[in-house]
Amino acid sequence: MSRPALDLGEILRFGLVGGTNTVLAFAVYSLFIHFGTPYYLALVFDYLFAIVFSLVANKFFTFKTGAHLDLGVFLRMALSYLVMFLVNEGMLALLVARAAMNAYVAQAIASVLIAGLSYLMQKFLVFGKGGQV
């Protein structure tokens, strides 16, 4: 049986996973920085952790899509993160470079839009088809 396209409980679970993911990924980034890793390499480890954590937590907790993980799901998750990264970079370029907005404020605005994009991409591209997960 299909579930509604937008489910409040699912959105709340997604927010919980996303908040936890953000804190843990930042801790990974900070740990690598603490031990002298260049920031750009620390960011790679941050993103790798975030992709894996988000994949597992959203698959089993948020969207509850079953126990099977495969390369296709991982690649779709990685693709969704790449798209979000590029959209985020574009938004920052517009808001900071063009509109002269404070970089912290610009990222705060972008983060809200990226979170929505992340939910939709994971729900429909990574874990589901046509709103059925």
Backbone as XML, in Angstrom:
<?xml version="1.0"?>
<chain id="A" units="angstrom">
  <residue number="1" name="MET">
    <atom name="N" x="0.841" y="-1.181" z="0.000"/>
    <atom name="CA" x="0.000" y="0.000" z="0.000"/>
    <atom name="C" x="0.884" y="1.241" z="0.000"/>
  </residue>
  <residue number="2" name="SER">
    <atom name="N" x="0.554" y="2.213" z="-0.796"/>
    <atom name="CA" x="1.364" y="3.421" z="-0.875"/>
    <atom name="C" x="1.024" y="4.369" z="0.265"/>
  </residue>
  <residue number="3" name="ARG">
    <atom name="N" x="2.033" y="5.132" z="0.647"/>
    <atom name="CA" x="1.857" y="6.142" z="1.670"/>
    <atom name="C" x="1.698" y="7.494" z="1.005"/>
  </residue>
  <residue number="4" name="PRO">
    <atom name="N" x="1.178" y="8.487" z="1.739"/>
    <atom name="CA" x="1.029" y="9.819" z="1.152"/>
    <atom name="C" x="2.386" y="10.373" z="0.710"/>
  </residue>
  <residue number="5" name="ALA">
    <atom name="N" x="2.370" y="11.230" z="-0.294"/>
    <atom name="CA" x="3.610" y="11.813" z="-0.815"/>
    <atom name="C" x="4.359" y="12.570" z="0.275"/>
  </residue>
  <residue number="6" name="LEU">
    <atom name="N" x="3.645" y="13.296" z="1.127"/>
    <atom name="CA" x="4.283" y="14.003" z="2.236"/>
    <atom name="C" x="3.679" y="13.498" z="3.540"/>
  </residue>
  <residue number="7" name="ASP">
    <atom name="N" x="4.522" y="13.005" z="4.421"/>
    <atom name="CA" x="4.123" y="12.387" z="5.679"/>
    <atom name="C" x="4.813" y="13.156" z="6.798"/>
  </residue>
  <residue number="8" name="LEU">
    <atom name="N" x="4.040" y="13.780" z="7.713"/>
    <atom name="CA" x="4.606" y="14.624" z="8.761"/>
    <atom name="C" x="5.581" y="13.847" z="9.641"/>
  </residue>
  <residue number="9" name="GLY">
    <atom name="N" x="5.234" y="12.624" z="10.010"/>
    <atom name="CA" x="6.141" y="11.818" z="10.825"/>
    <atom name="C" x="7.456" y="11.557" z="10.111"/>
  </residue>
  <residue number="10" name="GLU">
    <atom name="N" x="7.355" y="11.295" z="8.837"/>
    <atom name="CA" x="8.545" y="11.062" z="8.022"/>
    <atom name="C" x="9.407" y="12.323" z="7.962"/>
  </residue>
  <residue number="11" name="ILE">
    <atom name="N" x="8.777" y="13.473" z="7.792"/>
    <atom name="CA" x="9.512" y="14.740" z="7.738"/>
    <atom name="C" x="10.204" y="15.009" z="9.077"/>
  </residue>
  <residue number="12" name="LEU">
    <atom name="N" x="9.516" y="14.731" z="10.185"/>
    <atom name="CA" x="10.133" y="14.920" z="11.503"/>
    <atom name="C" x="11.308" y="13.964" z="11.708"/>
  </residue>
  <residue number="13" name="ARG">
    <atom name="N" x="11.145" y="12.706" z="11.300"/>
    <atom name="CA" x="12.252" y="11.747" z="11.398"/>
    <atom name="C" x="13.429" y="12.202" z="10.531"/>
  </residue>
  <residue number="14" name="PHE">
    <atom name="N" x="13.123" y="12.717" z="9.344"/>
    <atom name="CA" x="14.175" y="13.211" z="8.454"/>
    <atom name="C" x="14.929" y="14.362" z="9.120"/>
  </residue>
  <residue number="15" name="GLY">
    <atom name="N" x="14.203" y="15.259" z="9.769"/>
    <atom name="CA" x="14.840" y="16.374" z="10.476"/>
    <atom name="C" x="15.727" y="15.900" z="11.613"/>
  </residue>
  <residue number="16" name="LEU">
    <atom name="N" x="15.271" y="14.898" z="12.343"/>
    <atom name="CA" x="16.072" y="14.337" z="13.431"/>
    <atom name="C" x="17.347" y="13.695" z="12.896"/>
  </residue>
  <residue number="17" name="VAL">
    <atom name="N" x="17.206" y="12.910" z="11.846"/>
    <atom name="CA" x="18.387" y="12.289" z="11.230"/>
    <atom name="C" x="19.323" y="13.364" z="10.680"/>
  </residue>
  <residue number="18" name="GLY">
    <atom name="N" x="18.767" y="14.360" z="10.008"/>
    <atom name="CA" x="19.592" y="15.425" z="9.439"/>
    <atom name="C" x="20.343" y="16.215" z="10.487"/>
  </residue>
  <residue number="19" name="GLY">
    <atom name="N" x="19.670" y="16.543" z="11.592"/>
    <atom name="CA" x="20.339" y="17.271" z="12.674"/>
    <atom name="C" x="21.450" y="16.442" z="13.295"/>
  </residue>
  <residue number="20" name="THR">
    <atom name="N" x="21.160" y="15.164" z="13.535"/>
    <atom name="CA" x="22.175" y="14.265" z="14.091"/>
    <atom name="C" x="23.338" y="14.119" z="13.125"/>
  </residue>
  <residue number="21" name="ASN">
    <atom name="N" x="23.035" y="13.955" z="11.851"/>
    <atom name="CA" x="24.059" y="13.821" z="10.823"/>
    <atom name="C" x="24.954" y="15.059" z="10.778"/>
  </residue>
  <residue number="22" name="THR">
    <atom name="N" x="24.356" y="16.228" z="10.863"/>
    <atom name="CA" x="25.118" y="17.476" z="10.824"/>
    <atom name="C" x="26.095" y="17.554" z="11.986"/>
  </residue>
  <residue number="23" name="VAL">
    <atom name="N" x="25.630" y="17.238" z="13.186"/>
    <atom name="CA" x="26.484" y="17.299" z="14.372"/>
    <atom name="C" x="27.617" y="16.270" z="14.274"/>
  </residue>
  <residue number="24" name="LEU">
    <atom name="N" x="27.279" y="15.036" z="13.895"/>
    <atom name="CA" x="28.303" y="13.993" z="13.807"/>
    <atom name="C" x="29.313" y="14.267" z="12.690"/>
  </residue>
  <residue number="25" name="ALA">
    <atom name="N" x="28.839" y="14.725" z="11.541"/>
    <atom name="CA" x="29.751" y="15.031" z="10.427"/>
    <atom name="C" x="30.678" y="16.181" z="10.805"/>
  </residue>
  <residue number="26" name="PHE">
    <atom name="N" x="30.150" y="17.176" z="11.515"/>
    <atom name="CA" x="31.004" y="18.276" z="11.975"/>
    <atom name="C" x="32.052" y="17.765" z="12.960"/>
  </residue>
  <residue number="27" name="ALA">
    <atom name="N" x="31.681" y="16.803" z="13.795"/>
    <atom name="CA" x="32.643" y="16.213" z="14.726"/>
    <atom name="C" x="33.744" y="15.473" z="13.966"/>
  </residue>
  <residue number="28" name="VAL">
    <atom name="N" x="33.366" y="14.756" z="12.910"/>
    <atom name="CA" x="34.364" y="14.077" z="12.075"/>
    <atom name="C" x="35.309" y="15.109" z="11.459"/>
  </residue>
  <residue number="29" name="TYR">
    <atom name="N" x="34.746" y="16.153" z="10.878"/>
    <atom name="CA" x="35.537" y="17.236" z="10.283"/>
    <atom name="C" x="36.485" y="17.829" z="11.327"/>
  </residue>
  <residue number="30" name="SER">
    <atom name="N" x="35.954" y="18.138" z="12.504"/>
    <atom name="CA" x="36.748" y="18.758" z="13.565"/>
    <atom name="C" x="37.867" y="17.837" z="14.042"/>
  </residue>
  <residue number="31" name="LEU">
    <atom name="N" x="37.589" y="16.556" z="14.135"/>
    <atom name="CA" x="38.603" y="15.597" z="14.557"/>
    <atom name="C" x="39.770" y="15.569" z="13.564"/>
  </residue>
  <residue number="32" name="PHE">
    <atom name="N" x="39.448" y="15.535" z="12.278"/>
    <atom name="CA" x="40.515" y="15.548" z="11.269"/>
    <atom name="C" x="41.297" y="16.859" z="11.303"/>
  </residue>
  <residue number="33" name="ILE">
    <atom name="N" x="40.616" y="17.977" z="11.486"/>
    <atom name="CA" x="41.298" y="19.273" z="11.584"/>
    <atom name="C" x="42.210" y="19.283" z="12.811"/>
  </residue>
  <residue number="34" name="HIS">
    <atom name="N" x="41.705" y="18.765" z="13.922"/>
    <atom name="CA" x="42.486" y="18.725" z="15.170"/>
    <atom name="C" x="43.813" y="17.994" z="14.979"/>
  </residue>
  <residue number="35" name="PHE">
    <atom name="N" x="43.795" y="16.942" z="14.182"/>
    <atom name="CA" x="45.014" y="16.161" z="13.962"/>
    <atom name="C" x="45.824" y="16.640" z="12.757"/>
  </residue>
  <residue number="36" name="GLY">
    <atom name="N" x="45.526" y="17.860" z="12.287"/>
    <atom name="CA" x="46.364" y="18.491" z="11.275"/>
    <atom name="C" x="46.022" y="18.180" z="9.832"/>
  </residue>
  <residue number="37" name="THR">
    <atom name="N" x="44.881" y="17.576" z="9.573"/>
    <atom name="CA" x="44.467" y="17.289" z="8.207"/>
    <atom name="C" x="44.048" y="18.589" z="7.532"/>
  </residue>
  <residue number="38" name="PRO">
    <atom name="N" x="44.470" y="18.827" z="6.293"/>
    <atom name="CA" x="44.019" y="20.032" z="5.584"/>
    <atom name="C" x="42.485" y="20.064" z="5.501"/>
  </residue>
  <residue number="39" name="TYR">
    <atom name="N" x="41.923" y="21.267" z="5.577"/>
    <atom name="CA" x="40.466" y="21.418" z="5.642"/>
    <atom name="C" x="39.749" y="20.766" z="4.469"/>
  </residue>
  <residue number="40" name="TYR">
    <atom name="N" x="40.326" y="20.847" z="3.267"/>
    <atom name="CA" x="39.648" y="20.282" z="2.096"/>
    <atom name="C" x="39.596" y="18.762" z="2.160"/>
  </residue>
  <residue number="41" name="LEU">
    <atom name="N" x="40.616" y="18.143" z="2.755"/>
    <atom name="CA" x="40.593" y="16.689" z="2.933"/>
    <atom name="C" x="39.674" y="16.306" z="4.098"/>
  </residue>
  <residue number="42" name="ALA">
    <atom name="N" x="39.670" y="17.110" z="5.141"/>
    <atom name="CA" x="38.749" y="16.883" z="6.261"/>
    <atom name="C" x="37.304" y="16.953" z="5.775"/>
  </residue>
  <residue number="43" name="LEU">
    <atom name="N" x="37.032" y="17.864" z="4.845"/>
    <atom name="CA" x="35.682" y="17.988" z="4.296"/>
    <atom name="C" x="35.294" y="16.738" z="3.504"/>
  </residue>
  <residue number="44" name="VAL">
    <atom name="N" x="36.244" y="16.131" z="2.813"/>
    <atom name="CA" x="35.971" y="14.888" z="2.085"/>
    <atom name="C" x="35.532" y="13.795" z="3.067"/>
  </residue>
  <residue number="45" name="PHE">
    <atom name="N" x="36.264" y="13.658" z="4.183"/>
    <atom name="CA" x="35.884" y="12.659" z="5.188"/>
    <atom name="C" x="34.534" y="13.004" z="5.819"/>
  </residue>
  <residue number="46" name="ASP">
    <atom name="N" x="34.281" y="14.277" z="6.042"/>
    <atom name="CA" x="32.993" y="14.751" z="6.550"/>
    <atom name="C" x="31.869" y="14.295" z="5.623"/>
  </residue>
  <residue number="47" name="TYR">
    <atom name="N" x="32.023" y="14.542" z="4.315"/>
    <atom name="CA" x="30.990" y="14.182" z="3.350"/>
    <atom name="C" x="30.831" y="12.671" z="3.223"/>
  </residue>
  <residue number="48" name="LEU">
    <atom name="N" x="31.933" y="11.935" z="3.238"/>
    <atom name="CA" x="31.838" y="10.475" z="3.161"/>
    <atom name="C" x="31.064" y="9.921" z="4.356"/>
  </residue>
  <residue number="49" name="PHE">
    <atom name="N" x="31.387" y="10.431" z="5.541"/>
    <atom name="CA" x="30.641" y="10.007" z="6.726"/>
    <atom name="C" x="29.169" y="10.366" z="6.588"/>
  </residue>
  <residue number="50" name="ALA">
    <atom name="N" x="28.889" y="11.608" z="6.171"/>
    <atom name="CA" x="27.510" y="12.090" z="6.069"/>
    <atom name="C" x="26.696" y="11.254" z="5.080"/>
  </residue>
  <residue number="51" name="ILE">
    <atom name="N" x="27.300" y="10.892" z="3.966"/>
    <atom name="CA" x="26.589" y="10.084" z="2.965"/>
    <atom name="C" x="26.219" y="8.721" z="3.551"/>
  </residue>
  <residue number="52" name="VAL">
    <atom name="N" x="27.175" y="8.067" z="4.191"/>
    <atom name="CA" x="26.927" y="6.730" z="4.737"/>
    <atom name="C" x="25.918" y="6.793" z="5.883"/>
  </residue>
  <residue number="53" name="PHE">
    <atom name="N" x="26.108" y="7.745" z="6.809"/>
    <atom name="CA" x="25.185" y="7.863" z="7.936"/>
    <atom name="C" x="23.773" y="8.165" z="7.440"/>
  </residue>
  <residue number="54" name="SER">
    <atom name="N" x="23.658" y="9.115" z="6.532"/>
    <atom name="CA" x="22.350" y="9.497" z="6.009"/>
    <atom name="C" x="21.698" y="8.334" z="5.272"/>
  </residue>
  <residue number="55" name="LEU">
    <atom name="N" x="22.478" y="7.619" z="4.496"/>
    <atom name="CA" x="21.951" y="6.468" z="3.761"/>
    <atom name="C" x="21.343" y="5.445" z="4.716"/>
  </residue>
  <residue number="56" name="VAL">
    <atom name="N" x="22.105" y="5.051" z="5.713"/>
    <atom name="CA" x="21.636" y="4.018" z="6.637"/>
    <atom name="C" x="20.480" y="4.531" z="7.496"/>
  </residue>
  <residue number="57" name="ALA">
    <atom name="N" x="20.634" y="5.697" z="8.096"/>
    <atom name="CA" x="19.605" y="6.214" z="9.006"/>
    <atom name="C" x="18.304" y="6.528" z="8.275"/>
  </residue>
  <residue number="58" name="ASN">
    <atom name="N" x="18.395" y="7.138" z="7.102"/>
    <atom name="CA" x="17.172" y="7.465" z="6.375"/>
    <atom name="C" x="16.516" y="6.229" z="5.772"/>
  </residue>
  <residue number="59" name="LYS">
    <atom name="N" x="17.304" y="5.269" z="5.353"/>
    <atom name="CA" x="16.727" y="4.042" z="4.787"/>
    <atom name="C" x="15.946" y="3.265" z="5.836"/>
  </residue>
  <residue number="60" name="PHE">
    <atom name="N" x="16.544" y="3.079" z="7.009"/>
    <atom name="CA" x="15.926" y="2.225" z="8.021"/>
    <atom name="C" x="15.020" y="2.973" z="8.999"/>
  </residue>
  <residue number="61" name="PHE">
    <atom name="N" x="15.294" y="4.251" z="9.260"/>
    <atom name="CA" x="14.532" y="4.993" z="10.264"/>
    <atom name="C" x="13.523" y="5.953" z="9.636"/>
  </residue>
  <residue number="62" name="THR">
    <atom name="N" x="13.967" y="6.770" z="8.711"/>
    <atom name="CA" x="13.082" y="7.792" z="8.149"/>
    <atom name="C" x="12.084" y="7.197" z="7.167"/>
  </residue>
  <residue number="63" name="PHE">
    <atom name="N" x="12.589" y="6.546" z="6.138"/>
    <atom name="CA" x="11.726" y="6.057" z="5.061"/>
    <atom name="C" x="11.335" y="4.595" z="5.231"/>
  </residue>
  <residue number="64" name="LYS">
    <atom name="N" x="12.027" y="3.872" z="6.121"/>
    <atom name="CA" x="11.711" y="2.478" z="6.463"/>
    <atom name="C" x="11.513" y="1.611" z="5.216"/>
  </residue>
  <residue number="65" name="THR">
    <atom name="N" x="12.546" y="1.579" z="4.381"/>
    <atom name="CA" x="12.420" y="0.904" z="3.090"/>
    <atom name="C" x="12.954" y="-0.516" z="3.075"/>
  </residue>
  <residue number="66" name="GLY">
    <atom name="N" x="13.278" y="-1.090" z="4.199"/>
    <atom name="CA" x="13.713" y="-2.480" z="4.206"/>
    <atom name="C" x="15.193" y="-2.633" z="4.466"/>
  </residue>
  <residue number="67" name="ALA">
    <atom name="N" x="15.636" y="-3.882" z="4.448"/>
    <atom name="CA" x="16.979" y="-4.207" z="4.905"/>
    <atom name="C" x="18.024" y="-4.303" z="3.801"/>
  </residue>
  <residue number="68" name="HIS">
    <atom name="N" x="17.648" y="-4.175" z="2.552"/>
    <atom name="CA" x="18.598" y="-4.401" z="1.469"/>
    <atom name="C" x="19.288" y="-3.094" z="1.053"/>
  </residue>
  <residue number="69" name="LEU">
    <atom name="N" x="20.607" y="-3.064" z="1.226"/>
    <atom name="CA" x="21.417" y="-1.945" z="0.735"/>
    <atom name="C" x="22.208" y="-2.456" z="-0.457"/>
  </residue>
  <residue number="70" name="ASP">
    <atom name="N" x="22.261" y="-1.668" z="-1.522"/>
    <atom name="CA" x="23.041" y="-2.087" z="-2.677"/>
    <atom name="C" x="23.788" y="-0.897" z="-3.255"/>
  </residue>
  <residue number="71" name="LEU">
    <atom name="N" x="24.629" y="-1.184" z="-4.230"/>
    <atom name="CA" x="25.460" y="-0.148" z="-4.836"/>
    <atom name="C" x="24.607" y="0.932" z="-5.502"/>
  </residue>
  <residue number="72" name="GLY">
    <atom name="N" x="23.491" y="0.551" z="-6.105"/>
    <atom name="CA" x="22.623" y="1.523" z="-6.768"/>
    <atom name="C" x="22.082" y="2.563" z="-5.803"/>
  </residue>
  <residue number="73" name="VAL">
    <atom name="N" x="21.662" y="2.123" z="-4.626"/>
    <atom name="CA" x="21.153" y="3.052" z="-3.613"/>
    <atom name="C" x="22.278" y="3.979" z="-3.162"/>
  </residue>
  <residue number="74" name="PHE">
    <atom name="N" x="23.464" y="3.411" z="-2.919"/>
    <atom name="CA" x="24.600" y="4.236" z="-2.502"/>
    <atom name="C" x="24.942" y="5.269" z="-3.569"/>
  </residue>
  <residue number="75" name="LEU">
    <atom name="N" x="24.963" y="4.861" z="-4.827"/>
    <atom name="CA" x="25.301" y="5.793" z="-5.906"/>
    <atom name="C" x="24.243" y="6.889" z="-6.052"/>
  </residue>
  <residue number="76" name="ARG">
    <atom name="N" x="22.973" y="6.540" z="-5.875"/>
    <atom name="CA" x="21.923" y="7.571" z="-5.919"/>
    <atom name="C" x="22.071" y="8.548" z="-4.755"/>
  </residue>
  <residue number="77" name="MET">
    <atom name="N" x="22.459" y="8.042" z="-3.581"/>
    <atom name="CA" x="22.685" y="8.922" z="-2.429"/>
    <atom name="C" x="23.864" y="9.848" z="-2.708"/>
  </residue>
  <residue number="78" name="ALA">
    <atom name="N" x="24.955" y="9.298" z="-3.226"/>
    <atom name="CA" x="26.122" y="10.115" z="-3.544"/>
    <atom name="C" x="25.766" y="11.172" z="-4.590"/>
  </residue>
  <residue number="79" name="LEU">
    <atom name="N" x="24.988" y="10.790" z="-5.597"/>
    <atom name="CA" x="24.546" y="11.744" z="-6.618"/>
    <atom name="C" x="23.694" y="12.851" z="-5.999"/>
  </residue>
  <residue number="80" name="SER">
    <atom name="N" x="22.806" y="12.474" z="-5.087"/>
    <atom name="CA" x="21.961" y="13.497" z="-4.451"/>
    <atom name="C" x="22.820" y="14.474" z="-3.655"/>
  </residue>
  <residue number="81" name="TYR">
    <atom name="N" x="23.849" y="13.980" z="-2.975"/>
    <atom name="CA" x="24.744" y="14.866" z="-2.233"/>
    <atom name="C" x="25.539" y="15.759" z="-3.175"/>
  </residue>
  <residue number="82" name="LEU">
    <atom name="N" x="25.944" y="15.245" z="-4.312"/>
    <atom name="CA" x="26.654" y="16.068" z="-5.290"/>
    <atom name="C" x="25.754" y="17.188" z="-5.803"/>
  </residue>
  <residue number="83" name="VAL">
    <atom name="N" x="24.516" y="16.863" z="-6.130"/>
    <atom name="CA" x="23.564" y="17.879" z="-6.596"/>
    <atom name="C" x="23.357" y="18.934" z="-5.517"/>
  </residue>
  <residue number="84" name="MET">
    <atom name="N" x="23.155" y="18.498" z="-4.272"/>
    <atom name="CA" x="22.947" y="19.458" z="-3.181"/>
    <atom name="C" x="24.173" y="20.338" z="-2.980"/>
  </residue>
  <residue number="85" name="PHE">
    <atom name="N" x="25.361" y="19.746" z="-3.077"/>
    <atom name="CA" x="26.591" y="20.528" z="-2.942"/>
    <atom name="C" x="26.675" y="21.601" z="-4.024"/>
  </residue>
  <residue number="86" name="LEU">
    <atom name="N" x="26.392" y="21.216" z="-5.261"/>
    <atom name="CA" x="26.469" y="22.174" z="-6.370"/>
    <atom name="C" x="25.411" y="23.269" z="-6.251"/>
  </residue>
  <residue number="87" name="VAL">
    <atom name="N" x="24.204" y="22.901" z="-5.865"/>
    <atom name="CA" x="23.148" y="23.907" z="-5.656"/>
    <atom name="C" x="23.558" y="24.846" z="-4.524"/>
  </residue>
  <residue number="88" name="ASN">
    <atom name="N" x="24.088" y="24.283" z="-3.445"/>
    <atom name="CA" x="24.536" y="25.078" z="-2.303"/>
    <atom name="C" x="25.628" y="26.059" z="-2.732"/>
  </residue>
  <residue number="89" name="GLU">
    <atom name="N" x="26.608" y="25.568" z="-3.474"/>
    <atom name="CA" x="27.686" y="26.443" z="-3.969"/>
    <atom name="C" x="27.132" y="27.564" z="-4.847"/>
  </residue>
  <residue number="90" name="GLY">
    <atom name="N" x="26.205" y="27.234" z="-5.729"/>
    <atom name="CA" x="25.590" y="28.246" z="-6.584"/>
    <atom name="C" x="24.842" y="29.299" z="-5.803"/>
  </residue>
  <residue number="91" name="MET">
    <atom name="N" x="24.092" y="28.848" z="-4.781"/>
    <atom name="CA" x="23.358" y="29.797" z="-3.948"/>
    <atom name="C" x="24.316" y="30.722" z="-3.201"/>
  </residue>
  <residue number="92" name="LEU">
    <atom name="N" x="25.396" y="30.168" z="-2.680"/>
    <atom name="CA" x="26.370" y="30.998" z="-1.971"/>
    <atom name="C" x="27.040" y="31.989" z="-2.912"/>
  </residue>
  <residue number="93" name="ALA">
    <atom name="N" x="27.345" y="31.550" z="-4.119"/>
    <atom name="CA" x="27.947" y="32.464" z="-5.092"/>
    <atom name="C" x="27.014" y="33.640" z="-5.376"/>
  </residue>
  <residue number="94" name="LEU">
    <atom name="N" x="25.728" y="33.349" z="-5.501"/>
    <atom name="CA" x="24.760" y="34.424" z="-5.752"/>
    <atom name="C" x="24.582" y="35.331" z="-4.544"/>
  </residue>
  <residue number="95" name="LEU">
    <atom name="N" x="24.409" y="34.724" z="-3.385"/>
    <atom name="CA" x="24.098" y="35.516" z="-2.200"/>
    <atom name="C" x="25.302" y="36.260" z="-1.642"/>
  </residue>
  <residue number="96" name="VAL">
    <atom name="N" x="26.464" y="35.626" z="-1.636"/>
    <atom name="CA" x="27.650" y="36.256" z="-1.058"/>
    <atom name="C" x="28.360" y="37.137" z="-2.082"/>
  </residue>
  <residue number="97" name="ALA">
    <atom name="N" x="28.678" y="36.570" z="-3.231"/>
    <atom name="CA" x="29.467" y="37.311" z="-4.219"/>
    <atom name="C" x="28.646" y="38.385" z="-4.934"/>
  </residue>
  <residue number="98" name="ARG">
    <atom name="N" x="27.424" y="38.059" z="-5.304"/>
    <atom name="CA" x="26.605" y="39.009" z="-6.075"/>
    <atom name="C" x="25.810" y="39.965" z="-5.193"/>
  </residue>
  <residue number="99" name="ALA">
    <atom name="N" x="25.194" y="39.415" z="-4.135"/>
    <atom name="CA" x="24.321" y="40.237" z="-3.291"/>
    <atom name="C" x="25.044" y="40.781" z="-2.062"/>
  </residue>
  <residue number="100" name="ALA">
    <atom name="N" x="26.312" y="40.450" z="-1.905"/>
    <atom name="CA" x="27.142" y="40.924" z="-0.791"/>
    <atom name="C" x="26.523" y="40.589" z="0.571"/>
  </residue>
  <residue number="101" name="MET">
    <atom name="N" x="25.891" y="39.426" z="0.659"/>
    <atom name="CA" x="25.284" y="38.993" z="1.916"/>
    <atom name="C" x="26.367" y="38.363" z="2.787"/>
  </residue>
  <residue number="102" name="ASN">
    <atom name="N" x="26.209" y="38.493" z="4.077"/>
    <atom name="CA" x="27.092" y="37.859" z="5.029"/>
    <atom name="C" x="27.108" y="36.350" z="4.758"/>
  </residue>
  <residue number="103" name="ALA">
    <atom name="N" x="28.293" y="35.741" z="4.769"/>
    <atom name="CA" x="28.438" y="34.327" z="4.421"/>
    <atom name="C" x="27.689" y="33.408" z="5.388"/>
  </residue>
  <residue number="104" name="TYR">
    <atom name="N" x="27.628" y="33.781" z="6.666"/>
    <atom name="CA" x="26.897" y="32.959" z="7.636"/>
    <atom name="C" x="25.394" y="33.012" z="7.376"/>
  </residue>
  <residue number="105" name="VAL">
    <atom name="N" x="24.888" y="34.213" z="7.119"/>
    <atom name="CA" x="23.464" y="34.385" z="6.833"/>
    <atom name="C" x="23.106" y="33.672" z="5.534"/>
  </residue>
  <residue number="106" name="ALA">
    <atom name="N" x="23.968" y="33.812" z="4.525"/>
    <atom name="CA" x="23.716" y="33.167" z="3.235"/>
    <atom name="C" x="23.649" y="31.655" z="3.385"/>
  </residue>
  <residue number="107" name="GLN">
    <atom name="N" x="24.563" y="31.070" z="4.165"/>
    <atom name="CA" x="24.543" y="29.615" z="4.350"/>
    <atom name="C" x="23.328" y="29.187" z="5.164"/>
  </residue>
  <residue number="108" name="ALA">
    <atom name="N" x="22.906" y="30.003" z="6.114"/>
    <atom name="CA" x="21.699" y="29.679" z="6.891"/>
    <atom name="C" x="20.475" y="29.624" z="5.968"/>
  </residue>
  <residue number="109" name="ILE">
    <atom name="N" x="20.368" y="30.581" z="5.065"/>
    <atom name="CA" x="19.264" y="30.595" z="4.098"/>
    <atom name="C" x="19.369" y="29.392" z="3.169"/>
  </residue>
  <residue number="110" name="ALA">
    <atom name="N" x="20.563" y="29.163" z="2.651"/>
    <atom name="CA" x="20.774" y="28.040" z="1.732"/>
    <atom name="C" x="20.471" y="26.707" z="2.417"/>
  </residue>
  <residue number="111" name="SER">
    <atom name="N" x="20.826" y="26.585" z="3.683"/>
    <atom name="CA" x="20.631" y="25.330" z="4.412"/>
    <atom name="C" x="19.163" y="24.926" z="4.479"/>
  </residue>
  <residue number="112" name="VAL">
    <atom name="N" x="18.285" y="25.900" z="4.647"/>
    <atom name="CA" x="16.856" y="25.597" z="4.706"/>
    <atom name="C" x="16.389" y="25.040" z="3.361"/>
  </residue>
  <residue number="113" name="LEU">
    <atom name="N" x="16.808" y="25.676" z="2.283"/>
    <atom name="CA" x="16.418" y="25.205" z="0.956"/>
    <atom name="C" x="17.063" y="23.865" z="0.615"/>
  </residue>
  <residue number="114" name="ILE">
    <atom name="N" x="18.309" y="23.685" z="1.019"/>
    <atom name="CA" x="19.018" y="22.434" z="0.760"/>
    <atom name="C" x="18.376" y="21.288" z="1.548"/>
  </residue>
  <residue number="115" name="ALA">
    <atom name="N" x="17.933" y="21.563" z="2.770"/>
    <atom name="CA" x="17.260" y="20.515" z="3.567"/>
    <atom name="C" x="15.996" y="20.039" z="2.854"/>
  </residue>
  <residue number="116" name="GLY">
    <atom name="N" x="15.218" y="20.962" z="2.310"/>
    <atom name="CA" x="14.019" y="20.584" z="1.557"/>
    <atom name="C" x="14.362" y="19.785" z="0.315"/>
  </residue>
  <residue number="117" name="LEU">
    <atom name="N" x="15.376" y="20.238" z="-0.408"/>
    <atom name="CA" x="15.834" y="19.526" z="-1.598"/>
    <atom name="C" x="16.331" y="18.132" z="-1.223"/>
  </residue>
  <residue number="118" name="SER">
    <atom name="N" x="17.058" y="18.034" z="-0.124"/>
    <atom name="CA" x="17.575" y="16.750" z="0.338"/>
    <atom name="C" x="16.439" y="15.778" z="0.634"/>
  </residue>
  <residue number="119" name="TYR">
    <atom name="N" x="15.403" y="16.253" z="1.322"/>
    <atom name="CA" x="14.252" y="15.399" z="1.625"/>
    <atom name="C" x="13.611" y="14.873" z="0.344"/>
  </residue>
  <residue number="120" name="LEU">
    <atom name="N" x="13.351" y="15.764" z="-0.594"/>
    <atom name="CA" x="12.692" y="15.360" z="-1.837"/>
    <atom name="C" x="13.550" y="14.411" z="-2.655"/>
  </residue>
  <residue number="121" name="MET">
    <atom name="N" x="14.850" y="14.692" z="-2.727"/>
    <atom name="CA" x="15.737" y="13.819" z="-3.505"/>
    <atom name="C" x="15.845" y="12.434" z="-2.872"/>
  </residue>
  <residue number="122" name="GLN">
    <atom name="N" x="15.958" y="12.392" z="-1.548"/>
    <atom name="CA" x="16.076" y="11.086" z="-0.905"/>
    <atom name="C" x="14.762" y="10.316" z="-0.972"/>
  </residue>
  <residue number="123" name="LYS">
    <atom name="N" x="13.653" y="11.016" z="-0.790"/>
    <atom name="CA" x="12.354" y="10.341" z="-0.829"/>
    <atom name="C" x="12.052" y="9.773" z="-2.213"/>
  </residue>
  <residue number="124" name="PHE">
    <atom name="N" x="12.277" y="10.559" z="-3.239"/>
    <atom name="CA" x="11.855" y="10.147" z="-4.583"/>
    <atom name="C" x="12.976" y="9.538" z="-5.429"/>
  </residue>
  <residue number="125" name="LEU">
    <atom name="N" x="14.210" y="10.011" z="-5.269"/>
    <atom name="CA" x="15.306" y="9.508" z="-6.103"/>
    <atom name="C" x="16.053" y="8.345" z="-5.433"/>
  </residue>
  <residue number="126" name="VAL">
    <atom name="N" x="16.422" y="8.536" z="-4.180"/>
    <atom name="CA" x="17.277" y="7.545" z="-3.529"/>
    <atom name="C" x="16.486" y="6.331" z="-3.059"/>
  </residue>
  <residue number="127" name="PHE">
    <atom name="N" x="15.372" y="6.566" z="-2.339"/>
    <atom name="CA" x="14.669" y="5.468" z="-1.682"/>
    <atom name="C" x="13.332" y="5.097" z="-2.273"/>
  </residue>
  <residue number="128" name="GLY">
    <atom name="N" x="12.800" y="5.888" z="-3.165"/>
    <atom name="CA" x="11.450" y="5.590" z="-3.635"/>
    <atom name="C" x="11.255" y="5.852" z="-5.103"/>
  </residue>
  <residue number="129" name="LYS">
    <atom name="N" x="10.064" y="5.515" z="-5.558"/>
    <atom name="CA" x="9.691" y="5.751" z="-6.943"/>
    <atom name="C" x="8.301" y="6.361" z="-6.955"/>
  </residue>
  <residue number="130" name="GLY">
    <atom name="N" x="8.221" y="7.568" z="-7.456"/>
    <atom name="CA" x="6.919" y="8.215" z="-7.604"/>
    <atom name="C" x="6.170" y="8.414" z="-6.305"/>
  </residue>
  <residue number="131" name="GLY">
    <atom name="N" x="6.906" y="8.622" z="-5.199"/>
    <atom name="CA" x="6.263" y="8.889" z="-3.930"/>
    <atom name="C" x="5.945" y="7.653" z="-3.126"/>
  </residue>
  <residue number="132" name="GLN">
    <atom name="N" x="6.185" y="6.475" z="-3.672"/>
    <atom name="CA" x="5.948" y="5.250" z="-2.909"/>
    <atom name="C" x="7.283" y="4.718" z="-2.426"/>
  </residue>
  <residue number="133" name="VAL">
    <atom name="N" x="7.406" y="4.619" z="-1.128"/>
    <atom name="CA" x="8.646" y="4.109" z="-0.567"/>
    <atom name="C" x="8.388" y="2.873" z="0.253"/>
  </residue>
</chain>
